[in-house]
């Protein structure tokens, strides 16, 4: 009747439907890195000082769980050092009554690479910046500190020294080796004894 006085009723705003929180995707479990199996005969760990066949390499001198791969001017062939490095955890350099160690040097040995540019713990310095390193070509010539006579020259020409000058006495390179995977099942065989040198007896006339 009074159409002009009629006020239309407002349309109510729609009630928003709550958006459900997204279900988080489950975090996948990281795939564990397979542990390398270390047999009893693959390592010096747990063995008394002496010579053994380790990782198929005969005549390896073991001491305190480490394999000696270089002493003075004597060193094992590159293939033998690679075989031993595959079961090792760090490289130890010893000279002049001091020691330097590196964990990453092991991977370089396994890959047949040099130790140029690696970090070593201990008192010795290295200098490989802008260095052509023509003398560091791979085992046994591993570190050439170019232009720094006071830094490591682990080269056959320098008699494997922490400086350019030959070391005082013999230097040595060791590989600290991994423990056997099943250490409890390992039996420690006695080391190979040093060969006895007997005097030559002249033949009886």
C-alpha positions, 0 to 999 in steps of 0.5 A: 500500500505504501510502496514508497515507504518500504525499505528493502531488507539488506541481504546478509553477508554470506558466512565464510566457510573456514579454509582447512589448514593444509595437511603438511607433507610428511618429512621423508626419512633421510637415506642413511649413507651406507657404512663401508665394511672394514674386514679384519685384514683391511686395517691396521687397527687393533694389531700389534706393531709389525708387518702385515698384509693389509687390504691385499697389500703385503709388507705393510708396517702397522703401528698404533692402528696406522699404516706407514706408507713412506719413510725417508726415501722409501715409499709404497707404490701408488696403487698400494697406497690407494688400496690402504687409503680406502680403509683410512680416516686421516693422513699423518705427516711426521718430520722434525719431531712434529706432526701434521694431519688432514682428513680430506687428504685421504679422499685425494689419495683414493682419487689419485690427486695431490694434496695441493690446497688442502688444510693441515692441522699442525705447525707447518705452513702451505702456500699454493696460491697462484702456484703452478705446482709442477712438482706436485704431480701425485703420489709420492709428490704431494705438496709443493709450496711455491716460492715459500722455502719455509712451507711444506715440500712433501716431494721426493726432491726435498726428501718429504719435508715441512720446508724446502730443506731436507728434514732432520732425520727421516720423515714419515707418512702414515694412514690412520686406519678405520676400525674393523666393522666386526671388531669382536670377531677379529683374531690378532695374528702375530706380525711377520718377524724381521728376517734374520740375517745370518753370516755367510759361511764359506764352503768347506774345502 
